[in-house]
Amino acid sequence: MSHTSHYLTCAGREIHYTEWGAGNAETVIAWHGLARTGRDMDELAGHLSRRGLRVICPDTIGRGLSQWSPDPRNEYCLAFYARLARELFDQLGIARAHWVGTSMGGAIGMVCASGLAEPALKRRIQSLVLNDNAPQLAQAAIERIKAYAGNPPAFATVLELEAFFRQVYKPYGWLSDAQWRRLTETSTRRLPDGRVTPHYDPAMVQQFIHHPDDYLIWQHYDALEMPVLCLRGAESDLVRPETIAEMQRRGPGLRGTLRVVEVPGCGHAPALNVPAHLELVTDFLAVGGHG
């Protein structure tokens, strides 16, 4: 099933999103990771739309085709991303939706679903999938991400950039050659000197400078009242086993609404692009998502 491309003004900024399965009754918000774009969700969105779901895949501000922030210090942070999400819900008339978030997208989902930052979203997120995300992240992995995300390389050719993506995103697990090519072409921009570089605002890494505890969000996790599926890449350096153990002792874990699945052959983060990944999400939405 094909998608359509759209733009909205949320919190005064132009936000791009793709829509799959327009007209289907239930909605899924599929939100990408830190330095990525909504097109990473193509396989998942196509799969879910063929099963009767409407899927909305936004580009976060500063990524993909969404506007870059003129105020990086204050707008590249989870609180502002949650505000964008709330306005997206309102403008699209979404009363309730499932949320699937990879890495940063999972953190945004937690902040939205808790209702602590955006009370208007309370109870509007009916289930939450955290794809290699947790309310506390390993600091060493954050430093690794900062190192490459804050200084994106530039290359003379798109094929050189693709080779870079294949190396830095190797932990995603298996991708076909066509999927690597699409990942590259949907996240490439050309610089004034003609070289190509990843399609995001390098200033987005200021989140880690001006909001150093932005991803320490246990208070949001503890407030979650909906079913939660946590997919942890078996080789993830971002989500540690001890953090998963703590998640199981509190919040949704304590209430019995948390399910944790370790995804073999992946680190940070599973690409959600192969049948085994897709069925994990589909099965959860069909059963846990209605719990």
KEKE-3310 file (N, C-alpha, C; in steps of 0.2 Angstrom, whole numbers, plus 5000, padded with zeros to 4 digits):
npx = (5004:5003:5009:5005:5010:5012:5010:5010:5007:5013:5014:5019:5029:5034:5029:5032:5024:5021:5007:4998:4986:4975:4959:4956:4950:4957:4971:4989:5003:5019:5034:5050:5069:5082:5092:5085:5072:5055:5053:5059:5050:5043:5042:5035:5024:5018:5015:5006:4996:4990:4984:4973:4975:4977:4992:5002:5017:5028:5041:5052:5054:5068:5072:5073:5060:5054:5053:5068:5073:5072:5076:5086:5090:5079:5069:5073:5070:5062:5050:5046:5044:5034:5024:5023:5018:5005:4998:4998:4990:4978:4976:4974:4963:4963:4957:4961:4975:4987:5004:5020:5037:5053:5068:5072:5059:5052:5054:5048:5035:5033:5033:5022:5012:5011:5005:5009:5017:5010:4994:4983:4984:4982:4977:4974:4983:4983:4990:5008:5023:5039:5053:5068:5070:5070:5066:5078:5094:5109:5124:5136:5133:5125:5135:5142:5132:5131:5143:5143:5131:5131:5141:5139:5145:5152:5151:5157:5149:5133:5134:5145:5140:5130:5137:5143:5131:5127:5137:5137:5124:5123:5119:5105:5101:5097:5095:5089:5097:5090:5082:5093:5097:5085:5084:5095:5093:5082:5086:5096:5104:5110:5124:5130:5142:5141:5143:5136:5126:5119:5102:5098:5097:5112:5112:5102:5108:5111:5101:5106:5115:5109:5099:5102:5097:5086:5082:5080:5068:5059:5048:5038:5037:5033:5020:5013:4998:4993:4994:5011:5024:5040:5053:5069:5084:5095:5109:5110:5117:5112:5100:5100:5101:5099:5092:5080:5076:5073:5062:5053:5050:5042:5030:5022:5027:5025:5012:5008:5006:5016:5026:5041:5052:5066:5075:5083:5099:5101:5106:5106:5095:5082:5076:5063:5058:5057:5048:5048:5050:5039:5028:5029:5025:5012:5005:5005:4998:4986:4982:4988:4987:4973:4971)
npy = (4994:5011:5027:5044:5061:5074:5091:5100:5114:5115:5120:5132:5128:5120:5104:5088:5074:5057:5047:5032:5020:5028:5033:5021:5014:5013:5021:5022:5030:5031:5034:5040:5037:5046:5053:5051:5048:5049:5040:5029:5021:5014:5000:4995:5003:5001:4987:4987:4995:4987:4978:4985:4997:5014:5023:5035:5044:5054:5067:5072:5089:5097:5086:5076:5081:5090:5107:5115:5120:5137:5140:5131:5128:5128:5121:5108:5096:5084:5089:5099:5091:5083:5093:5096:5083:5083:5093:5088:5077:5084:5092:5083:5077:5065:5055:5044:5034:5021:5019:5018:5019:5021:5021:5038:5041:5032:5038:5050:5046:5040:5052:5059:5049:5048:5060:5069:5080:5084:5086:5085:5074:5064:5048:5046:5039:5023:5011:5007:5005:5002:5004:4998:5007:5015:5021:5025:5028:5020:5029:5028:5024:5035:5045:5039:5041:5055:5058:5054:5060:5073:5078:5076:5067:5072:5068:5065:5058:5049:5035:5034:5039:5030:5019:5023:5024:5011:5006:5013:5011:4997:4990:4989:4977:4965:4972:4973:4976:4985:4991:4997:5007:5014:5020:5027:5037:5043:5050:5060:5075:5088:5098:5116:5115:5105:5092:5077:5074:5067:5070:5080:5092:5097:5104:5098:5090:5098:5095:5086:5094:5106:5100:5089:5079:5074:5062:5054:5048:5042:5046:5048:5035:5028:5033:5028:5020:5012:4997:4991:4987:4982:4982:4975:4977:4963:4965:4978:4993:5003:5002:4994:4978:4978:4990:4986:4976:4984:4991:4981:4980:4991:5004:5001:4988:4983:4984:4974:4976:4977:4970:4962:4959:4952:4955:4946:4946:4960:4977:4993:5001:4988:4987:4985:4979:4967:4951:4944:4955:4963:4956:4955:4967:4969:4958:4962:4974:4969:4961:4965:4979:4981:4979)
npz = (5000:4996:5001:5007:5006:5018:5025:5040:5051:5067:5083:5078:5068:5053:5050:5043:5037:5033:5027:5029:5024:5024:5030:5036:5052:5065:5072:5071:5078:5071:5076:5073:5076:5084:5075:5063:5050:5047:5036:5039:5044:5034:5031:5042:5042:5030:5032:5043:5038:5028:5036:5040:5047:5050:5048:5054:5051:5057:5053:5064:5071:5063:5057:5042:5031:5039:5046:5051:5068:5073:5086:5093:5106:5115:5108:5103:5112:5123:5128:5119:5108:5112:5113:5099:5095:5102:5096:5083:5084:5088:5076:5066:5071:5079:5091:5098:5099:5094:5098:5091:5094:5090:5098:5102:5097:5105:5118:5116:5115:5128:5136:5130:5133:5146:5151:5159:5154:5143:5147:5139:5131:5139:5141:5128:5121:5117:5117:5119:5110:5114:5105:5107:5118:5134:5150:5156:5149:5144:5148:5141:5128:5124:5123:5112:5102:5102:5097:5084:5079:5081:5073:5058:5045:5028:5011:4994:4986:4984:4986:4994:5005:5008:5011:5023:5031:5031:5039:5052:5055:5056:5068:5067:5062:5049:5033:5017:5001:4994:5004:5011:5001:5000:5013:5013:5002:5007:5017:5015:5011:5001:5002:5001:4995:4986:4991:5000:5014:5030:5032:5043:5056:5063:5075:5083:5092:5103:5112:5121:5128:5133:5139:5149:5156:5149:5144:5155:5162:5171:5179:5170:5164:5175:5176:5166:5160:5150:5140:5137:5126:5126:5115:5115:5108:5106:5107:5111:5116:5122:5129:5144:5152:5166:5167:5161:5170:5181:5175:5175:5188:5192:5189:5173:5173:5186:5187:5178:5165:5156:5143:5138:5125:5119:5105:5093:5085:5083:5088:5093:5084:5083:5066:5062:5050:5045:5044:5057:5066:5062:5065:5079:5083:5077:5083:5096:5095:5091:5102:5115:5113:5115:5128)
capx = (5000:5007:5008:5004:5015:5008:5013:5006:5010:5012:5018:5022:5034:5031:5030:5030:5022:5018:5001:4997:4980:4970:4952:4956:4947:4961:4977:4995:5008:5025:5039:5057:5074:5086:5095:5082:5066:5049:5053:5062:5044:5039:5040:5030:5018:5014:5012:5000:4990:4987:4980:4967:4976:4980:4998:5005:5024:5030:5048:5053:5057:5075:5074:5069:5057:5051:5057:5073:5071:5076:5077:5088:5091:5073:5065:5076:5069:5056:5044:5043:5042:5027:5019:5021:5013:4999:4995:4997:4984:4972:4974:4972:4957:4965:4955:4965:4980:4993:5011:5026:5042:5060:5073:5069:5052:5049:5054:5042:5029:5032:5031:5015:5007:5010:5000:5013:5019:5004:4988:4978:4985:4981:4972:4973:4987:4980:4996:5014:5028:5046:5058:5075:5070:5069:5066:5085:5098:5116:5128:5142:5129:5123:5141:5143:5127:5132:5149:5142:5126:5133:5146:5138:5151:5149:5154:5156:5144:5128:5136:5149:5135:5126:5142:5143:5125:5128:5142:5134:5117:5123:5115:5098:5100:5097:5091:5090:5100:5085:5081:5098:5096:5080:5086:5100:5090:5077:5089:5102:5104:5116:5127:5131:5148:5139:5144:5130:5127:5113:5097:5095:5100:5116:5110:5098:5112:5111:5097:5111:5119:5105:5094:5106:5093:5080:5080:5079:5060:5056:5042:5034:5036:5029:5013:5009:4992:4991:4999:5018:5028:5047:5058:5076:5089:5099:5115:5109:5122:5108:5095:5104:5097:5097:5086:5074:5074:5070:5056:5048:5048:5039:5026:5018:5029:5022:5004:5007:5004:5023:5029:5047:5054:5073:5076:5090:5102:5100:5108:5101:5088:5079:5074:5056:5058:5057:5042:5048:5049:5033:5023:5029:5021:5005:5002:5004:4992:4979:4980:4989:4984:4966:4970)
capy = (5000:5017:5032:5051:5065:5080:5096:5104:5119:5113:5124:5137:5125:5116:5097:5084:5067:5052:5044:5025:5017:5034:5031:5016:5017:5014:5025:5021:5035:5028:5039:5038:5039:5053:5056:5048:5052:5045:5035:5023:5017:5012:4993:4994:5007:4997:4981:4989:4998:4981:4975:4989:5002:5020:5025:5042:5044:5061:5069:5077:5095:5097:5080:5075:5087:5095:5113:5116:5125:5143:5141:5124:5127:5127:5116:5101:5093:5080:5093:5102:5086:5081:5098:5095:5077:5085:5097:5084:5074:5089:5094:5077:5074:5059:5054:5039:5030:5017:5023:5014:5023:5019:5026:5044:5041:5029:5043:5055:5042:5040:5058:5060:5045:5049:5065:5074:5086:5087:5083:5084:5068:5058:5042:5046:5034:5017:5006:5010:5001:5006:5000:4999:5013:5014:5027:5027:5025:5020:5035:5027:5024:5042:5048:5037:5044:5062:5059:5054:5064:5081:5080:5072:5068:5074:5064:5067:5054:5046:5029:5034:5040:5024:5015:5026:5022:5003:5004:5016:5008:4990:4986:4988:4971:4964:4976:4972:4981:4990:4995:5002:5012:5019:5023:5033:5042:5047:5054:5063:5082:5091:5104:5121:5113:5099:5085:5075:5073:5065:5075:5083:5098:5095:5107:5094:5087:5102:5092:5083:5099:5110:5096:5083:5073:5074:5055:5051:5049:5037:5048:5047:5028:5026:5035:5024:5016:5008:4991:4993:4982:4985:4977:4977:4973:4958:4967:4985:4996:5009:4999:4989:4973:4980:4994:4982:4973:4990:4992:4976:4981:4997:5006:4995:4981:4982:4983:4968:4978:4977:4964:4963:4954:4953:4954:4943:4949:4967:4981:4998:4998:4984:4991:4984:4979:4960:4948:4943:4961:4966:4952:4956:4974:4967:4954:4967:4979:4965:4959:4969:4985:4982:4977)
capz = (5000:4995:5006:5004:5010:5020:5030:5045:5056:5074:5087:5074:5064:5048:5051:5038:5039:5028:5030:5026:5026:5025:5030:5041:5058:5070:5070:5074:5077:5071:5077:5072:5081:5085:5069:5057:5048:5047:5031:5042:5046:5028:5031:5047:5041:5025:5035:5047:5034:5025:5041:5042:5052:5048:5051:5053:5052:5057:5054:5070:5069:5062:5053:5036:5027:5043:5047:5056:5073:5074:5093:5095:5113:5118:5104:5102:5118:5123:5130:5113:5103:5114:5111:5092:5094:5104:5090:5077:5086:5087:5069:5062:5074:5082:5098:5102:5094:5096:5097:5090:5094:5090:5102:5103:5096:5111:5123:5115:5116:5135:5138:5128:5135:5154:5152:5163:5150:5139:5150:5134:5128:5144:5139:5121:5118:5120:5118:5117:5109:5114:5101:5110:5122:5141:5154:5157:5144:5145:5146:5136:5122:5123:5121:5106:5098:5102:5094:5077:5077:5082:5068:5053:5039:5021:5006:4987:4982:4988:4987:5000:5011:5009:5014:5030:5034:5032:5045:5058:5057:5056:5073:5065:5059:5042:5028:5010:4997:4992:5010:5012:4996:5002:5019:5011:4998:5011:5023:5012:5009:4998:5005:4996:4991:4982:4995:5003:5021:5033:5032:5049:5058:5068:5081:5087:5097:5108:5117:5126:5131:5137:5143:5150:5159:5145:5143:5162:5162:5176:5182:5164:5164:5181:5176:5160:5162:5145:5139:5134:5123:5125:5111:5116:5103:5110:5108:5112:5121:5125:5134:5148:5155:5173:5166:5159:5176:5185:5172:5177:5195:5193:5183:5170:5175:5193:5186:5174:5158:5152:5140:5136:5120:5116:5097:5092:5079:5082:5093:5094:5086:5077:5060:5061:5043:5043:5046:5064:5069:5061:5068:5086:5084:5075:5088:5102:5094:5091:5109:5121:5112:5117:5135)
cpx = (5004:5005:5007:5008:5011:5012:5008:5010:5008:5017:5022:5028:5031:5033:5028:5029:5020:5012:5000:4990:4975:4963:4951:4954:4952:4968:4983:5000:5015:5031:5046:5062:5077:5088:5092:5076:5060:5049:5056:5056:5040:5037:5034:5023:5014:5011:5006:4994:4987:4983:4974:4968:4979:4986:5001:5013:5027:5038:5048:5056:5065:5077:5070:5067:5054:5056:5063:5072:5075:5078:5080:5088:5084:5068:5067:5076:5063:5050:5041:5041:5035:5022:5018:5017:5006:4995:4994:4991:4978:4971:4972:4966:4957:4962:4959:4969:4984:4999:5016:5032:5049:5065:5070:5062:5048:5048:5049:5036:5027:5030:5024:5010:5006:5005:5003:5015:5014:4998:4983:4978:4984:4975:4970:4978:4985:4985:5002:5019:5035:5051:5065:5075:5068:5069:5073:5089:5106:5120:5133:5139:5127:5129:5143:5139:5129:5138:5148:5136:5127:5138:5145:5143:5147:5154:5153:5151:5139:5130:5141:5145:5132:5131:5143:5137:5125:5132:5139:5128:5117:5120:5108:5096:5100:5093:5093:5094:5096:5083:5086:5098:5091:5081:5091:5097:5085:5080:5096:5100:5110:5118:5129:5137:5147:5140:5137:5131:5120:5108:5094:5099:5105:5115:5106:5101:5112:5106:5101:5115:5115:5100:5097:5102:5087:5078:5080:5072:5057:5049:5036:5032:5031:5021:5009:5004:4990:4996:5005:5021:5035:5051:5065:5080:5094:5106:5115:5114:5118:5103:5099:5099:5095:5092:5080:5071:5070:5063:5051:5046:5044:5034:5022:5020:5026:5015:5003:5005:5011:5024:5036:5049:5061:5073:5082:5093:5102:5103:5103:5101:5086:5075:5066:5054:5057:5051:5042:5047:5042:5027:5023:5024:5014:5002:5000:4998:4985:4977:4981:4987:4977:4965:4968)
cpy = (5006:5022:5039:5055:5072:5084:5099:5109:5117:5117:5130:5134:5120:5109:5093:5077:5063:5049:5037:5023:5023:5031:5025:5018:5018:5017:5023:5027:5031:5033:5037:5039:5045:5056:5053:5051:5047:5040:5029:5018:5014:5005:4992:4997:5003:4990:4982:4991:4992:4977:4980:4995:5008:5022:5032:5042:5051:5061:5074:5083:5094:5090:5079:5081:5092:5101:5112:5121:5131:5144:5134:5123:5125:5122:5109:5098:5089:5084:5096:5097:5084:5086:5097:5089:5079:5089:5093:5080:5078:5090:5089:5074:5067:5059:5050:5036:5026:5021:5018:5019:5020:5024:5032:5044:5037:5034:5048:5052:5042:5046:5060:5056:5046:5055:5070:5081:5089:5083:5082:5078:5062:5054:5042:5042:5028:5011:5010:5005:5005:5001:5002:5006:5011:5021:5030:5024:5025:5026:5034:5027:5031:5046:5046:5040:5051:5063:5059:5059:5071:5083:5075:5073:5070:5070:5067:5064:5051:5039:5029:5035:5034:5019:5017:5023:5015:5002:5007:5013:5000:4986:4986:4981:4970:4969:4973:4977:4987:4994:5000:5008:5017:5023:5029:5038:5046:5051:5057:5070:5084:5097:5109:5119:5107:5092:5084:5073:5070:5071:5077:5088:5096:5098:5103:5091:5091:5100:5089:5088:5103:5106:5089:5077:5072:5066:5051:5052:5044:5039:5047:5039:5026:5028:5032:5020:5011:5002:4994:4987:4985:4980:4980:4973:4969:4961:4975:4987:5002:5007:4993:4984:4975:4986:4991:4978:4978:4991:4987:4976:4986:4999:5001:4988:4979:4980:4977:4970:4979:4971:4966:4958:4956:4951:4952:4946:4956:4970:4986:5001:4993:4988:4990:4983:4971:4956:4947:4949:4964:4962:4953:4962:4972:4963:4958:4971:4975:4963:4964:4976:4987:4980:4983)
cpz = (5000:5001:5003:5009:5012:5025:5034:5049:5063:5078:5083:5069:5059:5049:5046:5041:5033:5032:5026:5028:5027:5025:5035:5048:5064:5068:5074:5072:5077:5071:5077:5077:5080:5079:5062:5055:5048:5042:5034:5044:5040:5029:5036:5045:5035:5027:5039:5043:5030:5029:5044:5047:5048:5051:5049:5055:5051:5056:5059:5067:5069:5059:5047:5032:5032:5044:5052:5061:5073:5081:5095:5102:5117:5114:5103:5109:5118:5124:5124:5108:5105:5113:5103:5091:5096:5099:5084:5078:5085:5080:5065:5065:5076:5089:5102:5096:5098:5095:5097:5090:5094:5093:5104:5103:5102:5117:5122:5117:5124:5138:5136:5132:5143:5155:5157:5160:5146:5142:5144:5130:5133:5141:5132:5117:5121:5121:5116:5116:5109:5111:5103:5114:5129:5144:5157:5152:5146:5143:5141:5129:5120:5120:5114:5101:5097:5097:5086:5075:5077:5076:5062:5047:5033:5016:4999:4984:4987:4990:4993:5006:5013:5013:5022:5034:5036:5038:5051:5060:5056:5062:5072:5063:5052:5038:5021:5007:4995:4998:5012:5008:4998:5008:5018:5007:5002:5017:5021:5010:5006:5000:4999:4992:4986:4985:4998:5010:5024:5033:5039:5051:5064:5075:5085:5093:5103:5114:5123:5130:5136:5141:5145:5153:5155:5144:5150:5164:5166:5178:5176:5164:5169:5180:5170:5163:5156:5144:5135:5132:5123:5121:5112:5111:5108:5112:5109:5118:5124:5130:5138:5151:5162:5172:5165:5166:5181:5182:5174:5184:5197:5187:5180:5171:5182:5192:5181:5167:5154:5149:5137:5131:5118:5109:5095:5085:5078:5089:5094:5087:5081:5072:5059:5054:5041:5046:5054:5068:5068:5064:5076:5087:5082:5080:5094:5101:5094:5097:5114:5120:5113:5124:5139)
residu = (MET:SER:HIS:THR:SER:HIS:TYR:LEU:THR:CYS:ALA:GLY:ARG:GLU:ILE:HIS:TYR:THR:GLU:TRP:GLY:ALA:GLY:ASN:ALA:GLU:THR:VAL:ILE:ALA:TRP:HIS:GLY:LEU:ALA:ARG:THR:GLY:ARG:ASP:MET:ASP:GLU:LEU:ALA:GLY:HIS:LEU:SER:ARG:ARG:GLY:LEU:ARG:VAL:ILE:CYS:PRO:ASP:THR:ILE:GLY:ARG:GLY:LEU:SER:GLN:TRP:SER:PRO:ASP:PRO:ARG:ASN:GLU:TYR:CYS:LEU:ALA:PHE:TYR:ALA:ARG:LEU:ALA:ARG:GLU:LEU:PHE:ASP:GLN:LEU:GLY:ILE:ALA:ARG:ALA:HIS:TRP:VAL:GLY:THR:SER:MET:GLY:GLY:ALA:ILE:GLY:MET:VAL:CYS:ALA:SER:GLY:LEU:ALA:GLU:PRO:ALA:LEU:LYS:ARG:ARG:ILE:GLN:SER:LEU:VAL:LEU:ASN:ASP:ASN:ALA:PRO:GLN:LEU:ALA:GLN:ALA:ALA:ILE:GLU:ARG:ILE:LYS:ALA:TYR:ALA:GLY:ASN:PRO:PRO:ALA:PHE:ALA:THR:VAL:LEU:GLU:LEU:GLU:ALA:PHE:PHE:ARG:GLN:VAL:TYR:LYS:PRO:TYR:GLY:TRP:LEU:SER:ASP:ALA:GLN:TRP:ARG:ARG:LEU:THR:GLU:THR:SER:THR:ARG:ARG:LEU:PRO:ASP:GLY:ARG:VAL:THR:PRO:HIS:TYR:ASP:PRO:ALA:MET:VAL:GLN:GLN:PHE:ILE:HIS:HIS:PRO:ASP:ASP:TYR:LEU:ILE:TRP:GLN:HIS:TYR:ASP:ALA:LEU:GLU:MET:PRO:VAL:LEU:CYS:LEU:ARG:GLY:ALA:GLU:SER:ASP:LEU:VAL:ARG:PRO:GLU:THR:ILE:ALA:GLU:MET:GLN:ARG:ARG:GLY:PRO:GLY:LEU:ARG:GLY:THR:LEU:ARG:VAL:VAL:GLU:VAL:PRO:GLY:CYS:GLY:HIS:ALA:PRO:ALA:LEU:ASN:VAL:PRO:ALA:HIS:LEU:GLU:LEU:VAL:THR:ASP:PHE:LEU:ALA:VAL:GLY:GLY:HIS:GLY)
# end
